[in-house]
């Protein structure tokens, strides 16, 4: 298996995960035979790697609650829809402000 995420996921090196990623949905391949999809509950950085703890997994049915991955391994994070929407609105507002600054009063043609 060689998992490379889906089109709407953002690839992030495990070492670049931080508190802003907690609560987001993640997918990654911790070993050759396992593919994990889940919500990040906690992230632990160690000298030997990064531990990703999944939220809502209680260890029943033999499911692991945390996975150790190498710092350089790519994990795939679903975009946070609220943050994406907020960024889009800010970008649009900035463009409107630029257009208004460039507007020089009443630019209608003179009446005859």
Secondary structure, 3 states (H helix, E strand, C coil): CCCCCCCCEEEEEHHHCCHHHCCCEEEEEEECCEEEEEEEEEEEECCCCEEEEEECCCCHHHCCCEEEECCCCEEEEECCHHHHHHHHHHHHHHHHHHHHHHCCCCCCCCCC
